[in-house]
Amino acid sequence: MNANRYEINTLLDFLKVPTERLAACLIEFESFLVICRAALETGKVKNATFEWIDDGEDNIHVQITSKPLGEVVGEKDLKGLVPDAESTED
């Protein structure tokens, strides 16, 4: 599958995400924030970029990597958090 990638550095970057996929993106962003907060507390991370990969799968892989060393300072796999299209339609 050729997944779309969205790099989120500012709130305006969320406007790049298609409206019908925004709910899934925000659920994954929340997971990113939880991991990022823990990584920031280690002192190894000063800044972070959220890259969302819209692969259409019901799983989330969050990884925080320190730059420039590339050391993974936080990582988590989650499943079952992304709503399907039917549950988000009214």
N, CA, C and O atoms as a GROMACS GRO file, in nm:
protein
  360
    1MET      N    1   0.084  -0.119   0.000
    1MET     CA    2   0.000   0.000   0.000
    1MET      C    3   0.088   0.124   0.000
    1MET      O    4   0.186   0.131   0.074
    2ASN      N    5   0.054   0.221  -0.081
    2ASN     CA    6   0.127   0.346  -0.087
    2ASN      C    7   0.059   0.446   0.007
    2ASN      O    8  -0.039   0.510  -0.030
    3ALA      N    9   0.111   0.458   0.128
    3ALA     CA   10   0.050   0.542   0.230
    3ALA      C   11   0.090   0.688   0.212
    3ALA      O   12   0.201   0.719   0.169
    4ASN      N   13  -0.003   0.776   0.246
    4ASN     CA   14   0.026   0.919   0.245
    4ASN      C   15   0.095   0.955   0.376
    4ASN      O   16   0.061   0.904   0.482
    5ARG      N   17   0.193   1.044   0.366
    5ARG     CA   18   0.268   1.090   0.484
    5ARG      C   19   0.242   1.238   0.504
    5ARG      O   20   0.240   1.317   0.409
    6TYR      N   21   0.221   1.276   0.631
    6TYR     CA   22   0.196   1.415   0.665
    6TYR      C   23   0.288   1.452   0.780
    6TYR      O   24   0.283   1.392   0.887
    7GLU      N   25   0.373   1.552   0.758
    7GLU     CA   26   0.462   1.601   0.863
    7GLU      C   27   0.393   1.719   0.930
    7GLU      O   28   0.360   1.818   0.866
    8ILE      N   29   0.372   1.707   1.062
    8ILE     CA   30   0.302   1.808   1.138
    8ILE      C   31   0.401   1.881   1.229
    8ILE      O   32   0.450   1.825   1.327
    9ASN      N   33   0.430   2.007   1.193
    9ASN     CA   34   0.517   2.091   1.276
    9ASN      C   35   0.439   2.204   1.343
    9ASN      O   36   0.480   2.253   1.448
   10THR      N   37   0.328   2.245   1.282
   10THR     CA   38   0.244   2.351   1.337
   10THR      C   39   0.098   2.306   1.328
   10THR      O   40   0.067   2.209   1.259
   11LEU      N   41   0.011   2.375   1.399
   11LEU     CA   42  -0.131   2.341   1.393
   11LEU      C   43  -0.185   2.354   1.251
   11LEU      O   44  -0.273   2.277   1.212
   12LEU      N   45  -0.136   2.448   1.176
   12LEU     CA   46  -0.182   2.466   1.038
   12LEU      C   47  -0.150   2.345   0.951
   12LEU      O   48  -0.218   2.321   0.851
   13ASP      N   49  -0.048   2.269   0.987
   13ASP     CA   50  -0.013   2.149   0.910
   13ASP      C   51  -0.123   2.043   0.914
   13ASP      O   52  -0.130   1.959   0.824
   14PHE      N   53  -0.208   2.047   1.017
   14PHE     CA   54  -0.320   1.952   1.021
   14PHE      C   55  -0.418   1.975   0.906
   14PHE      O   56  -0.495   1.886   0.872
   15LEU      N   57  -0.415   2.093   0.846
   15LEU     CA   58  -0.504   2.123   0.733
   15LEU      C   59  -0.465   2.043   0.608
   15LEU      O   60  -0.544   2.034   0.515
   16LYS      N   61  -0.346   1.988   0.606
   16LYS     CA   62  -0.302   1.904   0.493
   16LYS      C   63  -0.372   1.768   0.495
   16LYS      O   64  -0.383   1.702   0.391
   17VAL      N   65  -0.418   1.726   0.612
   17VAL     CA   66  -0.482   1.595   0.628
   17VAL      C   67  -0.624   1.605   0.573
   17VAL      O   68  -0.697   1.697   0.610
   18PRO      N   69  -0.666   1.512   0.487
   18PRO     CA   70  -0.804   1.515   0.435
   18PRO      C   71  -0.905   1.513   0.549
   18PRO      O   72  -0.887   1.442   0.648
   19THR      N   73  -1.011   1.590   0.535
   19THR     CA   74  -1.114   1.602   0.639
   19THR      C   75  -1.165   1.467   0.686
   19THR      O   76  -1.184   1.446   0.805
   20GLU      N   77  -1.187   1.375   0.593
   20GLU     CA   78  -1.241   1.245   0.630
   20GLU      C   79  -1.141   1.157   0.706
   20GLU      O   80  -1.180   1.054   0.760
   21ARG      N   81  -1.015   1.195   0.711
   21ARG     CA   82  -0.912   1.117   0.782
   21ARG      C   83  -0.862   1.188   0.908
   21ARG      O   84  -0.776   1.135   0.979
   22LEU      N   85  -0.915   1.307   0.935
   22LEU     CA   86  -0.866   1.387   1.048
   22LEU      C   87  -0.888   1.318   1.182
   22LEU      O   88  -0.800   1.324   1.268
   23ALA      N   89  -1.002   1.254   1.203
   23ALA     CA   90  -1.029   1.186   1.331
   23ALA      C   91  -0.923   1.080   1.359
   23ALA      O   92  -0.873   1.070   1.471
   24ALA      N   93  -0.889   1.000   1.258
   24ALA     CA   94  -0.786   0.897   1.276
   24ALA      C   95  -0.651   0.960   1.307
   24ALA      O   96  -0.576   0.911   1.392
   25CYS      N   97  -0.620   1.068   1.238
   25CYS     CA   98  -0.492   1.138   1.260
   25CYS      C   99  -0.484   1.191   1.403
   25CYS      O  100  -0.380   1.176   1.469
   26LEU      N  101  -0.592   1.252   1.453
   26LEU     CA  102  -0.590   1.310   1.586
   26LEU      C  103  -0.580   1.205   1.695
   26LEU      O  104  -0.518   1.229   1.799
   27ILE      N  105  -0.638   1.089   1.674
   27ILE     CA  106  -0.624   0.980   1.771
   27ILE      C  107  -0.478   0.937   1.780
   27ILE      O  108  -0.426   0.914   1.889
   28GLU      N  109  -0.413   0.926   1.665
   28GLU     CA  110  -0.272   0.888   1.665
   28GLU      C  111  -0.186   1.001   1.721
   28GLU      O  112  -0.084   0.974   1.786
   29PHE      N  113  -0.224   1.126   1.697
   29PHE     CA  114  -0.151   1.239   1.752
   29PHE      C  115  -0.157   1.239   1.905
   29PHE      O  116  -0.057   1.270   1.971
   30GLU      N  117  -0.270   1.204   1.960
   30GLU     CA  118  -0.282   1.195   2.106
   30GLU      C  119  -0.184   1.093   2.162
   30GLU      O  120  -0.120   1.117   2.265
   31SER      N  121  -0.172   0.978   2.096
   31SER     CA  122  -0.076   0.876   2.139
   31SER      C  123   0.066   0.928   2.130
   31SER      O  124   0.149   0.903   2.218
   32PHE      N  125   0.094   1.001   2.024
   32PHE     CA  126   0.226   1.063   2.007
   32PHE      C  127   0.256   1.157   2.124
   32PHE      O  128   0.367   1.156   2.177
   33LEU      N  129   0.158   1.237   2.165
   33LEU     CA  130   0.179   1.332   2.274
   33LEU      C  131   0.210   1.261   2.407
   33LEU      O  132   0.293   1.309   2.484
   34VAL      N  133   0.144   1.150   2.433
   34VAL     CA  134   0.169   1.074   2.556
   34VAL      C  135   0.313   1.024   2.558
   34VAL      O  136   0.382   1.039   2.659
   35ILE      N  137   0.357   0.966   2.448
   35ILE     CA  138   0.495   0.915   2.440
   35ILE      C  139   0.595   1.031   2.443
   35ILE      O  140   0.699   1.022   2.509
   36CYS      N  141   0.562   1.137   2.373
   36CYS     CA  142   0.652   1.253   2.366
   36CYS      C  143   0.671   1.316   2.504
   36CYS      O  144   0.782   1.353   2.541
   37ARG      N  145   0.564   1.326   2.580
   37ARG     CA  146   0.573   1.383   2.715
   37ARG      C  147   0.671   1.303   2.800
   37ARG      O  148   0.754   1.360   2.870
   38ALA      N  149   0.660   1.172   2.794
   38ALA     CA  150   0.752   1.086   2.870
   38ALA      C  151   0.896   1.103   2.822
   38ALA      O  152   0.989   1.106   2.902
   39ALA      N  153   0.914   1.115   2.691
   39ALA     CA  154   1.049   1.132   2.635
   39ALA      C  155   1.108   1.268   2.676
   39ALA      O  156   1.227   1.278   2.704
   40LEU      N  157   1.025   1.371   2.678
   40LEU     CA  158   1.073   1.504   2.719
   40LEU      C  159   1.122   1.503   2.864
   40LEU      O  160   1.217   1.572   2.898
   41GLU      N  161   1.056   1.424   2.947
   41GLU     CA  162   1.096   1.416   3.087
   41GLU      C  163   1.233   1.353   3.105
   41GLU      O  164   1.297   1.374   3.208
   42THR      N  165   1.280   1.276   3.007
   42THR     CA  166   1.413   1.217   3.016
   42THR      C  167   1.522   1.321   2.991
   42THR      O  168   1.638   1.300   3.026
   43GLY      N  169   1.484   1.433   2.930
   43GLY     CA  170   1.582   1.536   2.897
   43GLY      C  171   1.656   1.511   2.767
   43GLY      O  172   1.739   1.592   2.727
   44LYS      N  173   1.627   1.400   2.702
   44LYS     CA  174   1.697   1.366   2.578
   44LYS      C  175   1.631   1.428   2.455
   44LYS      O  176   1.692   1.432   2.348
   45VAL      N  177   1.509   1.476   2.470
   45VAL     CA  178   1.435   1.531   2.357
   45VAL      C  179   1.402   1.677   2.388
   45VAL      O  180   1.348   1.707   2.495
   46LYS      N  181   1.434   1.766   2.296
   46LYS     CA  182   1.405   1.908   2.315
   46LYS      C  183   1.292   1.954   2.224
   46LYS      O  184   1.224   2.052   2.253
   47ASN      N  185   1.273   1.884   2.113
   47ASN     CA  186   1.172   1.921   2.015
   47ASN      C  187   1.128   1.793   1.944
   47ASN      O  188   1.202   1.694   1.941
   48ALA      N  189   1.008   1.795   1.887
   48ALA     CA  190   0.960   1.675   1.820
   48ALA      C  191   0.871   1.713   1.702
   48ALA      O  192   0.803   1.816   1.705
   49THR      N  193   0.874   1.632   1.600
   49THR     CA  194   0.787   1.647   1.484
   49THR      C  195   0.698   1.524   1.476
   49THR      O  196   0.743   1.412   1.494
   50PHE      N  197   0.571   1.548   1.450
   50PHE     CA  198   0.476   1.438   1.434
   50PHE      C  199   0.463   1.408   1.286
   50PHE      O  200   0.424   1.495   1.208
   51GLU      N  201   0.496   1.286   1.247
   51GLU     CA  202   0.475   1.242   1.110
   51GLU      C  203   0.366   1.136   1.112
   51GLU      O  204   0.382   1.029   1.170
   52TRP      N  205   0.254   1.168   1.048
   52TRP     CA  206   0.143   1.074   1.043
   52TRP      C  207   0.144   1.003   0.909
   52TRP      O  208   0.149   1.067   0.804
   53ILE      N  209   0.140   0.872   0.913
   53ILE     CA  210   0.135   0.791   0.793
   53ILE      C  211  -0.006   0.734   0.783
   53ILE      O  212  -0.046   0.650   0.864
   54ASP      N  213  -0.079   0.778   0.684
   54ASP     CA  214  -0.217   0.734   0.664
   54ASP      C  215  -0.215   0.604   0.585
   54ASP      O  216  -0.228   0.603   0.462
   55ASP      N  217  -0.198   0.494   0.659
   55ASP     CA  218  -0.190   0.363   0.594
   55ASP      C  219  -0.323   0.289   0.597
   55ASP      O  220  -0.334   0.178   0.545
   56GLY      N  221  -0.425   0.350   0.660
   56GLY     CA  222  -0.557   0.289   0.664
   56GLY      C  223  -0.568   0.170   0.758
   56GLY      O  224  -0.672   0.104   0.761
   57GLU      N  225  -0.464   0.142   0.834
   57GLU     CA  226  -0.465   0.028   0.925
   57GLU      C  227  -0.505   0.072   1.065
   57GLU      O  228  -0.487   0.188   1.102
   58ASP      N  229  -0.560  -0.021   1.140
   58ASP     CA  230  -0.608   0.007   1.275
   58ASP      C  231  -0.498  -0.022   1.377
   58ASP      O  232  -0.516  -0.100   1.470
   59ASN      N  233  -0.384   0.042   1.358
   59ASN     CA  234  -0.275   0.028   1.454
   59ASN      C  235  -0.191   0.154   1.453
   59ASN      O  236  -0.192   0.231   1.357
   60ILE      N  237  -0.120   0.173   1.561
   60ILE     CA  238  -0.038   0.293   1.576
   60ILE      C  239   0.100   0.250   1.625
   60ILE      O  240   0.112   0.171   1.718
   61HIS      N  241   0.202   0.302   1.561
   61HIS     CA  242   0.338   0.283   1.608
   61HIS      C  243   0.394   0.423   1.632
   61HIS      O  244   0.408   0.502   1.539
   62VAL      N  245   0.426   0.452   1.758
   62VAL     CA  246   0.482   0.581   1.794
   62VAL      C  247   0.627   0.559   1.832
   62VAL      O  248   0.660   0.473   1.914
   63GLN      N  249   0.715   0.640   1.771
   63GLN     CA  250   0.856   0.630   1.803
   63GLN      C  251   0.913   0.771   1.813
   63GLN      O  252   0.895   0.852   1.723
   64ILE      N  253   0.981   0.800   1.923
   64ILE     CA  254   1.048   0.928   1.944
   64ILE      C  255   1.198   0.901   1.934
   64ILE      O  256   1.253   0.819   2.008
   65THR      N  257   1.262   0.971   1.841
   65THR     CA  258   1.405   0.953   1.818
   65THR      C  259   1.477   1.083   1.842
   65THR      O  260   1.436   1.188   1.791
   66SER      N  261   1.585   1.080   1.920
   66SER     CA  262   1.663   1.201   1.943
   66SER      C  263   1.751   1.227   1.821
   66SER      O  264   1.805   1.135   1.761
   67LYS      N  265   1.764   1.353   1.786
   67LYS     CA  266   1.851   1.390   1.675
   67LYS      C  267   1.970   1.464   1.733
   67LYS      O  268   1.952   1.532   1.834
   68PRO      N  269   2.087   1.456   1.680
   68PRO     CA  270   2.127   1.389   1.557
   68PRO      C  271   2.171   1.244   1.578
   68PRO      O  272   2.206   1.176   1.482
   69LEU      N  273   2.169   1.196   1.702
   69LEU     CA  274   2.222   1.062   1.729
   69LEU      C  275   2.131   0.950   1.681
   69LEU      O  276   2.179   0.840   1.655
   70GLY      N  277   2.003   0.976   1.669
   70GLY     CA  278   1.910   0.873   1.623
   70GLY      C  279   1.874   0.771   1.729
   70GLY      O  280   1.822   0.665   1.697
   71GLU      N  281   1.901   0.803   1.856
   71GLU     CA  282   1.868   0.711   1.965
   71GLU      C  283   1.718   0.712   1.990
   71GLU      O  284   1.658   0.819   2.006
   72VAL      N  285   1.656   0.594   1.994
   72VAL     CA  286   1.514   0.584   2.024
   72VAL      C  287   1.497   0.604   2.174
   72VAL      O  288   1.551   0.528   2.255
   73VAL      N  289   1.420   0.709   2.212
   73VAL     CA  290   1.400   0.739   2.354
   73VAL      C  291   1.258   0.709   2.402
   73VAL      O  292   1.230   0.718   2.521
   74GLY      N  293   1.170   0.674   2.311
   74GLY     CA  294   1.034   0.636   2.347
   74GLY      C  295   0.970   0.563   2.231
   74GLY      O  296   0.985   0.602   2.116
   75GLU      N  297   0.897   0.456   2.262
   75GLU     CA  298   0.837   0.378   2.154
   75GLU      C  299   0.719   0.300   2.211
   75GLU      O  300   0.724   0.249   2.323
   76LYS      N  301   0.612   0.290   2.131
   76LYS     CA  302   0.494   0.216   2.176
   76LYS      C  303   0.412   0.174   2.056
   76LYS      O  304   0.398   0.250   1.960
   77ASP      N  305   0.358   0.053   2.060
   77ASP     CA  306   0.265   0.002   1.960
   77ASP      C  307   0.128  -0.008   2.024
   77ASP      O  308   0.113  -0.061   2.134
   78LEU      N  309   0.027   0.044   1.954
   78LEU     CA  310  -0.111   0.042   2.002
   78LEU      C  311  -0.199  -0.013   1.891
   78LEU      O  312  -0.167   0.002   1.773
   79LYS      N  313  -0.308  -0.076   1.926
   79LYS     CA  314  -0.400  -0.130   1.827
   79LYS      C  315  -0.543  -0.108   1.873
   79LYS      O  316  -0.572  -0.108   1.993
   80GLY      N  317  -0.631  -0.088   1.777
   80GLY     CA  318  -0.773  -0.076   1.806
   80GLY      C  319  -0.819   0.061   1.848
   80GLY      O  320  -0.928   0.074   1.905
   81LEU      N  321  -0.740   0.165   1.823
   81LEU     CA  322  -0.778   0.299   1.864
   81LEU      C  323  -0.837   0.383   1.753
   81LEU      O  324  -0.904   0.483   1.779
   82VAL      N  325  -0.813   0.345   1.629
   82VAL     CA  326  -0.856   0.426   1.516
   82VAL      C  327  -0.997   0.384   1.474
   82VAL      O  328  -1.020   0.267   1.444
   83PRO      N  329  -1.092   0.480   1.473
   83PRO     CA  330  -1.228   0.443   1.435
   83PRO      C  331  -1.236   0.413   1.286
   83PRO      O  332  -1.162   0.472   1.206
   84ASP      N  333  -1.326   0.322   1.249
   84ASP     CA  334  -1.345   0.298   1.106
   84ASP      C  335  -1.436   0.407   1.051
   84ASP      O  336  -1.498   0.481   1.127
   85ALA      N  337  -1.445   0.418   0.920
   85ALA     CA  338  -1.520   0.524   0.856
   85ALA      C  339  -1.667   0.521   0.893
   85ALA      O  340  -1.729   0.627   0.905
   86GLU      N  341  -1.723   0.402   0.912
   86GLU     CA  342  -1.865   0.391   0.946
   86GLU      C  343  -1.896   0.448   1.083
   86GLU      O  344  -2.004   0.505   1.102
   87SER      N  345  -1.806   0.436   1.179
   87SER     CA  346  -1.835   0.483   1.313
   87SER      C  347  -1.820   0.634   1.326
   87SER      O  348  -1.865   0.691   1.426
   88THR      N  349  -1.757   0.701   1.228
   88THR     CA  350  -1.739   0.846   1.236
   88THR      C  351  -1.841   0.921   1.153
   88THR      O  352  -1.848   1.044   1.161
   89GLU      N  353  -1.922   0.850   1.073
   89GLU     CA  354  -2.023   0.916   0.991
   89GLU      C  355  -2.151   0.930   1.071
   89GLU      O  356  -2.189   0.840   1.146
   90ASP      N  357  -2.219   1.045   1.054
   90ASP     CA  358  -2.347   1.068   1.121
   90ASP      C  359  -2.461   1.050   1.026
   90ASP      O  360  -2.577   1.066   1.065
   0.00000   0.00000   0.00000
